[in-house]
Amino acid sequence: MNIQQLEYIVALDKHRHFQRAAEACGVSQPTLSALVQKLEEELDLTLFDRKSHPIAPTDSGRAVIDQARVILYNVAQLKELTRSEKELASGIVRIGVIPTVAPYVLPRLFKQMQKDSPQIELKAYELRTAVIIEQLRKAELDMAILATPLEQPDFLEIPLYYEKFAAYVSPSEELYKKEEIAAHEMPTEHLWVLKEGHCMRNQVFNFCQTRSAYSTSYEAGSIDTLIKIVDENGGYTVIPELHLPLLHDGQQQHVRLLSAPTPVREISLVIRQDYVRERLINAVADAVKAIIPDEMLDARLKKFAIKL
């Protein structure tokens, strides 16, 4: 068994086609097929169902491929450790970002990274928290920007900033008459929320204390959709602080501050405990620091570089 064979089975899992996998690895199809078969013989396992169209991993093969992906990730980490400390941060960074953060961070993050670290290729994926955690665990992602804490011992959470929430209220609601709204004054019966799977949905329900019957018939998938639903149907929703500048003047009148206490979420850069590419994670963190308002940033992040 060698690293090359592990690369081949990971590529074959990704492309589900021998010829395309071989082209991605820069070898001939017979070479890739022969080395995959040799690995199967060594392990005494059939890794791929070749009768399936497209080909697919067997149940035993899936476990081996997942572990191979982690091994290749650690090999890349080892190579990073052997590089000169004077070398500039470079390479590919695969980052997952939750949908309730992506619209406010990703557009400017791409621009800032291109300006400050053009030698880094940033590949970003907008995914829900559960999917990001799974892909981090399988080393399919290098890092993520998530709402924390996650309570996942195999990950390291580096707080980036703290974001308040605000209510967006229809004029038809009694809440509209208030300048500030306390948590106990927020009935869930008129509340529009993100659909299941979004971490912000749970955060909203955590600080909405009044547990009335939840009667809305549609759960939206984006903050923009929630706002449009409130505009057309009444009720209210809860939106993150970084969305406020995106509202037009008319919509700004529908915003109400939340208090007693003010709900806040922590947004962190999350990596595996075995992540070692310190220069790359600092490059991403520095870009975030440049685009997030200073008063929202974590105090430690403002003063210190990240040390792994």
C-alpha positions as CSV (number, residue, x, y, z in Angstrom):
1,M,0.0,0.0,0.0
2,N,1.3,3.5,-0.9
3,I,0.2,7.1,-1.0
4,Q,-0.4,6.9,-4.7
5,Q,-2.9,4.1,-4.4
6,L,-4.8,6.1,-1.7
7,E,-4.9,9.1,-4.1
8,Y,-6.3,6.8,-6.8
9,I,-9.2,5.4,-4.7
10,V,-10.1,8.9,-3.5
11,A,-10.1,10.2,-7.1
12,L,-12.2,7.2,-8.2
13,D,-14.7,7.9,-5.4
14,K,-14.9,11.5,-6.5
15,H,-15.3,10.9,-10.3
16,R,-17.0,7.5,-10.2
17,H,-15.4,6.7,-13.5
18,F,-12.0,5.0,-14.2
19,Q,-11.0,7.2,-17.2
20,R,-11.9,10.5,-15.6
21,A,-10.2,9.5,-12.3
22,A,-7.1,8.5,-14.3
23,E,-7.0,11.9,-16.1
24,A,-7.4,13.7,-12.8
25,C,-4.4,11.9,-11.4
26,G,-2.3,12.3,-14.6
27,V,-1.9,8.6,-15.3
28,S,-3.3,6.1,-17.8
29,Q,-6.6,4.3,-17.1
30,P,-4.9,0.8,-17.1
31,T,-2.3,2.1,-14.5
32,L,-4.9,3.4,-12.2
33,S,-7.1,0.3,-12.6
34,A,-4.2,-2.0,-11.9
35,L,-3.0,-0.2,-8.7
36,V,-6.6,0.0,-7.4
37,Q,-7.0,-3.7,-7.9
38,K,-3.6,-4.4,-6.3
39,L,-4.7,-2.5,-3.2
40,E,-8.0,-4.5,-3.1
41,E,-6.0,-7.7,-3.2
42,E,-3.7,-6.5,-0.5
43,L,-6.6,-5.5,1.8
44,D,-8.6,-8.6,0.7
45,L,-11.6,-6.2,0.1
46,T,-13.6,-5.2,-2.9
47,L,-13.5,-1.4,-2.6
48,F,-15.7,-0.6,-5.7
49,D,-18.8,-2.1,-7.2
50,R,-17.8,-2.2,-10.9
51,K,-21.2,-3.4,-12.0
52,S,-22.8,-0.2,-10.7
53,H,-23.2,2.7,-13.2
54,P,-21.6,4.9,-12.3
55,I,-19.2,2.8,-10.2
56,A,-19.7,3.2,-6.5
57,P,-17.9,2.3,-3.3
58,T,-18.9,-0.9,-1.5
59,D,-19.9,-0.5,2.2
60,S,-16.4,-1.8,3.2
61,G,-14.8,0.4,0.5
62,R,-16.5,3.6,1.9
63,A,-14.8,3.2,5.2
64,V,-11.4,2.6,3.6
65,I,-11.9,5.6,1.3
66,D,-12.9,7.9,4.1
67,Q,-9.8,6.9,6.1
68,A,-7.6,7.3,3.0
69,R,-8.9,10.9,2.6
70,V,-7.8,11.6,6.2
71,I,-4.4,10.0,5.6
72,L,-3.8,12.1,2.5
73,Y,-4.9,15.2,4.5
74,N,-2.3,14.4,7.2
75,V,0.4,13.8,4.5
76,A,-0.3,17.3,3.2
77,Q,0.0,18.6,6.8
78,L,3.4,16.8,7.2
79,K,4.6,18.4,4.0
80,E,3.6,21.8,5.4
81,L,5.6,21.2,8.5
82,T,8.8,20.6,6.5
83,R,8.6,23.9,4.6
84,S,10.7,26.8,5.4
85,E,9.2,29.2,8.0
86,K,10.1,32.1,5.7
87,E,8.0,30.7,2.9
88,L,4.8,32.7,2.1
89,A,1.5,31.1,2.8
90,S,0.3,29.5,-0.4
91,G,-1.8,26.7,-1.6
92,I,-5.5,25.8,-1.7
93,V,-7.8,26.5,1.2
94,R,-11.2,24.7,1.2
95,I,-13.5,26.5,3.5
96,G,-17.1,25.8,4.5
97,V,-19.4,28.7,5.5
98,I,-22.9,28.5,6.9
99,P,-25.7,30.2,4.9
100,T,-26.5,32.8,7.6
101,V,-22.9,34.1,7.5
102,A,-21.9,33.5,3.8
103,P,-23.7,36.5,2.3
104,Y,-22.0,39.0,4.6
105,V,-18.5,37.5,4.7
106,L,-17.8,35.6,1.5
107,P,-18.0,38.3,-1.2
108,R,-15.6,40.6,0.6
109,L,-13.4,37.7,1.8
110,F,-12.7,36.7,-1.8
111,K,-11.7,40.3,-2.6
112,Q,-9.6,40.7,0.6
113,M,-7.8,37.4,0.1
114,Q,-7.0,38.2,-3.5
115,K,-5.6,41.6,-2.4
116,D,-3.5,40.4,0.6
117,S,-2.7,36.8,-0.3
118,P,-3.0,36.2,-4.1
119,Q,-0.9,33.1,-3.8
120,I,-3.7,31.4,-1.9
121,E,-6.5,29.8,-3.9
122,L,-9.7,30.1,-1.8
123,K,-12.4,27.5,-2.5
124,A,-15.6,28.3,-0.5
125,Y,-18.7,26.2,0.0
126,E,-22.0,27.4,1.5
127,L,-23.2,24.5,3.5
128,R,-25.3,23.8,6.6
129,T,-23.5,23.1,9.9
130,A,-24.1,19.4,10.0
131,V,-22.7,19.0,6.5
132,I,-19.7,21.1,7.3
133,I,-18.9,19.1,10.4
134,E,-19.0,15.9,8.5
135,Q,-16.8,17.2,5.7
136,L,-14.3,18.6,8.2
137,R,-14.2,15.2,9.9
138,K,-13.5,13.5,6.6
139,A,-10.9,16.2,5.7
140,E,-12.9,17.3,2.7
141,L,-12.7,20.8,4.1
142,D,-9.7,22.5,5.6
143,M,-11.6,25.0,7.8
144,A,-15.0,26.5,8.3
145,I,-16.8,29.6,9.6
146,L,-19.5,28.5,11.9
147,A,-21.7,29.6,14.8
148,T,-20.2,28.2,18.0
149,P,-19.8,26.5,20.4
150,L,-20.2,23.2,18.6
151,E,-19.3,20.9,21.5
152,Q,-17.2,18.8,19.2
153,P,-13.9,17.7,20.9
154,D,-12.1,16.8,17.7
155,F,-12.3,20.4,16.4
156,L,-10.6,23.6,17.5
157,E,-12.8,26.8,17.6
158,I,-11.1,30.2,17.1
159,P,-13.6,33.0,17.8
160,L,-13.7,35.6,15.1
161,Y,-16.5,38.0,16.0
162,Y,-19.7,38.3,18.0
163,E,-22.9,39.3,16.2
164,K,-26.1,40.7,17.7
165,F,-29.6,39.9,16.5
166,A,-32.4,42.3,15.7
167,A,-36.1,41.8,15.0
168,Y,-37.7,42.7,11.6
169,V,-41.3,43.4,12.4
170,S,-44.3,44.0,10.2
171,P,-46.4,47.2,10.9
172,S,-49.4,44.9,11.4
173,E,-47.7,43.4,14.5
174,E,-48.2,44.8,18.1
175,L,-44.5,44.5,18.5
176,Y,-44.0,47.2,15.8
177,K,-45.1,49.8,18.4
178,K,-42.1,49.1,20.6
179,E,-38.6,50.7,20.2
180,E,-37.0,47.7,21.9
181,I,-38.3,44.2,22.3
182,A,-37.4,41.9,25.2
183,A,-37.1,38.1,24.7
184,H,-40.2,37.3,26.8
185,E,-42.2,39.6,24.5
186,M,-41.5,37.5,21.3
187,P,-44.3,35.0,20.7
188,T,-43.4,32.2,18.4
189,E,-46.9,32.0,16.8
190,H,-46.1,35.0,14.5
191,L,-42.4,34.2,14.0
192,W,-41.0,33.2,10.7
193,V,-37.8,31.2,10.9
194,L,-35.2,29.4,8.8
195,K,-36.0,25.8,7.9
196,E,-34.7,22.8,9.8
197,G,-30.9,22.3,9.7
198,H,-29.9,26.0,10.1
199,C,-28.2,26.6,13.4
200,M,-29.7,30.1,13.6
201,R,-33.1,28.6,13.8
202,N,-32.2,26.9,17.1
203,Q,-30.5,30.1,18.4
204,V,-33.7,32.1,17.7
205,F,-35.9,29.7,19.5
206,N,-33.5,29.7,22.4
207,F,-34.1,33.3,23.2
208,C,-37.8,33.5,22.2
209,Q,-39.2,32.6,25.6
210,T,-42.9,32.7,24.9
211,R,-43.9,29.3,23.6
212,S,-47.1,29.8,21.7
213,A,-48.4,27.5,19.0
214,Y,-46.1,27.8,16.0
215,S,-48.5,28.5,13.1
216,T,-46.5,29.6,10.1
217,S,-46.9,27.3,7.1
218,Y,-43.5,27.9,5.5
219,E,-40.0,27.9,6.8
220,A,-37.6,29.9,4.6
221,G,-34.1,29.0,3.6
222,S,-32.5,32.5,3.6
223,I,-32.7,35.8,5.5
224,D,-33.8,37.6,2.4
225,T,-36.7,35.3,2.0
226,L,-37.7,35.7,5.6
227,I,-37.8,39.5,5.2
228,K,-39.9,39.3,2.0
229,I,-42.3,37.0,3.7
230,V,-42.8,39.5,6.6
231,D,-43.2,42.3,4.1
232,E,-46.0,40.4,2.3
233,N,-47.6,38.4,5.1
234,G,-47.1,40.2,8.4
235,G,-45.5,38.6,11.5
236,Y,-41.9,39.1,12.3
237,T,-38.5,37.4,12.0
238,V,-35.0,37.7,13.6
239,I,-32.0,38.8,11.5
240,P,-28.3,39.0,12.2
241,E,-26.6,42.3,12.7
242,L,-24.5,42.2,9.5
243,H,-27.7,42.0,7.4
244,L,-28.9,45.5,8.6
245,P,-26.8,47.5,6.2
246,L,-28.4,45.5,3.3
247,L,-31.9,46.8,4.1
248,H,-33.2,49.8,2.2
249,D,-34.5,52.9,4.0
250,G,-38.1,51.7,4.1
251,Q,-37.1,48.3,5.6
252,Q,-34.9,49.9,8.2
253,Q,-38.0,51.3,9.8
254,H,-39.1,47.7,10.5
255,V,-36.0,46.9,12.6
256,R,-36.4,46.7,16.4
257,L,-33.5,46.2,18.8
258,L,-33.6,43.1,21.1
259,S,-32.8,43.3,24.8
260,A,-33.0,41.7,28.2
261,P,-30.4,40.5,27.5
262,T,-29.3,41.3,23.9
263,P,-29.0,38.0,22.1
264,V,-25.5,37.5,20.5
265,R,-24.0,34.6,18.5
266,E,-20.3,33.7,18.4
267,I,-18.9,33.2,14.9
268,S,-15.6,31.2,14.8
269,L,-13.0,29.8,12.5
270,V,-13.2,26.0,13.0
271,I,-10.4,23.5,12.2
272,R,-9.5,19.9,13.0
273,Q,-7.3,19.4,16.0
274,D,-4.6,18.1,13.7
275,Y,-4.5,21.1,11.4
276,V,-1.0,22.6,11.2
277,R,-1.0,25.1,8.4
278,E,-0.7,28.1,10.7
279,R,0.2,30.6,8.0
280,L,-2.9,29.8,6.0
281,I,-5.3,30.0,8.9
282,N,-3.8,33.4,9.9
283,A,-4.2,34.6,6.3
284,V,-7.9,33.8,6.4
285,A,-8.3,35.3,9.9
286,D,-6.6,38.5,8.9
287,A,-8.9,38.8,5.9
288,V,-11.9,38.4,8.2
289,K,-10.5,41.1,10.5
290,A,-10.3,43.5,7.6
291,I,-14.0,43.1,6.6
292,I,-15.8,42.8,10.0
293,P,-16.5,46.0,12.0
294,D,-13.8,46.4,14.7
295,E,-16.3,46.6,17.6
296,M,-17.6,43.1,16.6
297,L,-14.2,41.4,16.5
298,D,-13.0,39.0,19.2
299,A,-10.6,40.9,21.5
300,R,-7.9,38.2,21.3
301,L,-8.1,38.1,17.6
302,K,-7.4,41.8,17.4
303,K,-4.3,41.6,19.4
304,F,-2.7,38.2,18.6
305,A,-1.8,35.9,15.7
306,I,-3.2,32.4,15.8
307,K,-0.8,29.9,17.2
308,L,-1.4,26.2,16.7
